[in-house]
Amino acid sequence: MSERDLYPAGVPCWVETLQPDVRAALDFYGPLFGWEFAGPGPMPGDPPGEYFVARVRGRDVAGIGSRVGPGGAGASAWSTYIRVGSADDTAERARQAGGTLLDGPFDVLPAGRMAVLEDPAGAPLGIWEARDREGAQLVNEPRAWAMSLLHTTNAGRCGRFYGDVFGWQSEALDVPGAQISLWRLPGYVGGEPQQPVPRDVVGALMPLGSQEASSQGSHWSVDFWVDDAEGTVERAGALGGAVVAPPHDTPGFRNAVLADPEGAVFSISQLTAGP
């Protein structure tokens, strides 16, 4: 399932980061993950700027585009998009479930139609109605995106929100010292056979503590698989990035949390165990 050509509704399908200096971001992420880039193309919705598609083995894995408007260094972040059957219908369903429509829906022709929402705790997320472009063509292998994680100030309300809007079901994960829940989409088969979580998992949720909530607020983060966690951390530092959390072990993985030179935070995971 590393190579994907279709995404069912309710499955996260794309990640991107918008940066004040998109060419500098390419110079960081290209050597870090061995990404090649297609582009530049126009920004979705046609604001000023450029948009590049990162590729591994010739297949799309993520987007890097220009961030326009107010905000200085450190305002960049990684965003997650969820595949939907109708951007308009999903935006209305999200509004009725307690979310907020931030932008759209609007066409990104010929690729698809999108909107940007905010969940009830304030975490932004994108929704994607595909036409010519389904989403990431390569996932769940080294150098590609593996999963997105919601860090939230209101786990109960957001659990209901994502269930109502996307059909996700929450299940607590037994991780010592952490309160993590997995989101599962019944009937979906994704991931890889060797992964240590069920293959219908589409995301994860982690409640924020009071200190984290005041400094970060609710947000989605993204995780990329790597072959060598320690080597990736070392390479990120040499490229001007920062280590937010050094390499550490979690069930089935060797993880670390990094930030790019503009402050966009992401995590990396090296698979260390089977199912």
N, C-alpha and C positions, 0 to 999 in steps of 0.2 A: 504493500500500500504506500510505498514511498512516493511513487509517481501517481499523481492524481489529475484527472481530466474533468471530473464532475464533483460537485458538492451538494448534498441534500440540504434542504432548508433547515435552519437551526444549527448548522455546523460552522464554526469559525473558519474563514477561508483566506484571509489576507492580513498581513501586517505591514506597516509603513512607519517611517519617521520623517517629519518635516523639520528642516534645518535652516538656520540663517545663512549658512555658507554651504550650499549643497555639494560643491566640488571638494571642499575640505572633508565633508562626511564620506564621500567616495574614497578619499585617500586614507581614511581610517578603516572603514568596513571592508574595503577591497582586500588589503593585506591581512586584516584580522581573520576573515573567514575564507579567503581565497575566492571572493565573489568577482565575477565579471559583470559589466553593466551594459544594458541596452538603453539607448536614448541619446540625447534628451528628447522628451516629448512634452506636451503642454500639461500643466497642472489640472487635476480634476476640477471641473467647474470654471475653467479658464481664468483664474486669477493670474497675476504676473508670476513668472518663475519657470523653473524646469523640473521635470520629473524623470527619474531613472528607475529602471527595473533591474534588480540584482538577480543574477543567474548562477546556477551550479549545474554543470554538465549540460548547459544549453537550455535549462528549464527554469522558469521564473520562481523565485523564492521570497522576495520582499520588495518594497518600494522605498525610495529615498527621494524626497522632493523639497522644494523651496518653502520655507515658512515666511509668510508675508504678514504685515500688520504689526501691531504693538507687541513688545516683548523683547527682552535682551537675552544675553547669553545665559544659559541654564534653563531656558523655558522650553527646550525641545523635549520630546517624549516619543515613545513608541505607541502606536495605536493598533487596535484590533478591529477587523471587520467580520461580521457574521452574515452568512449567506441566507437570503430570504426569497420567498416566492414573489412578493410584491413589496417594494420599498414604501409605497404609499400606504398600503394596508397595515404593514408592520409599524410604521411611524404612528399611525392612529391608535393601534393596539397598545403601543408603548405609552402613549399619552394617557390612555384610559387606565393603564396599570400604574400610573404615578411617575412616569418619566417625562422628560422635557425634550422637545425638538430644538436642536441648536442650529441646524442648517439643512436645507433641502426639503423634500426629495428633489433631485435634479439629475438630468441625463449627463452621462460621461460617454458620449457616442464615439465609436460603435461598441465600446466595452460593456456598458451597463448603465444602471441607475442606482443612485446612492442617497443616503441621508446620514447625518451625524446626530446622535441622541445623547442624552445624559440620563443615567439611571437615578432612582430616588435618592441615592446617597451622594450624587454628584460626579460619578465616574463617567467620562465620555466614552462612547463606542460608536463604531460605524456599522451600517447595514448595507448589504450589497445585493442588488438584483442583477444577476448576470445576463449578458447577451453574448458578446463575442469573447469575453474574458471571465472564466469561472473563479480564478483565484490562484493561489500558489500551486505550481505544478509539481513541486517536490517538497515533501515534508517528512519529518521523523527519520532523518538520517543526518550524519555529521555535516555541518555547515548550513543546515536548513532549520527552519522554525519547527518547533515541536509542540508547544502548548502555550496558552495565555492564562494568566492568573489574575483574578480580581482581588485587590486589597480594598476592603470596605469598612466603613464606620457603622454600617447597619446590615449585618449578615442576614437577619431574619427577613427584613423587608425586601432586600435585594434578592434573596432566595426565591421569594414569591414572585417578584417582578420578572426574573429571567425564566421562571417556570411558566408564567402566564403568557409571556411574549414569544418564547422560543421552544417551549415544551421540555425544558431541562428538568431533571430530577436530581436532588442533592443527596449525597451519601458521605457520611463522616469517614475520614481516612485516619487510621491509627498511626500517627507519627509522634513519637515522644517529644514533649516540649512544644508542640505546635498544634493549633486548632485549624486544621485544613479539611475542607470538604471537596469532594470531587463532584462535578456535574456530569451526568450521563444522559444521553439521548437514546431512548429505547429504540431498538431496531437498527441503529447505526453501527457499522463496522469500519473502524478506521485504525490508526496507529500501526503497530508492528507486532507480529506474533510473540517476539521476545521481550516486549515491554512489561514492566512489573505492575501495570494498572490495567483494568479491563479495557477492551478495545472500543467500547461505546462511550468512553470518556471524551468530552469535548472541551473541558476547561476545569478550573479549580478556583476555590474561594478561600481567602484567609482574612479573618477579622483584624482590623488595625487596633493597636493599643492607643491609649489616649495621647501619648507623646508623638507617635507616628501620625496619628490623625491630625494633630495640630500642625505638624511640619509638612506633611505630604498631601493629606486629603485622600479621598477615595480615588482609585485609579486602576487601570488595567496595566499589567506588565507582560512582557513576552520572554520566552525561553527558547534558546537555540541549542541543538545538540552539537557536541564537539567530540573529536577523538581523544583530546588531551586537555583536561581542564587546566592543569598547571601551566602548560605551554601557552594556552590561549590567554591566561591571565598575564603572563610575562610579556606576551606580544602586545596586549592592549596597553600596558604601561609604556612600552617603548614607542607606541604610536600616539601617545598623549592622552590616553584614557585614564580612568581611576578605578581602584578596587573598592567597591562598597562593602562586600563581604568576601573574605578570602576563601579558597577552596575548602569545602567541608563535605562530609558524607551525609546523605539521606538514604532511606531505603531504596536500593537499586541504582543509586546515582552518586557521582561526585560532582558537586555543584559549586558555583561561585556567582557573585553578583557584581557587575561592572557598570561603568558609566562612560559614555563617549566624551570627547573634549567639550561638547556643548551641554553636557549634563544629562543626556537621555540615558535612563537606566534600563538595563536588560540583564537577564541571567543566562548562564550557560550550564549545560548538563552533559556529563560523560556517563554513558550507560555502563554499569558495573555488574549487573545481575540480570538473570532471566526472569520469567514470569513468576 
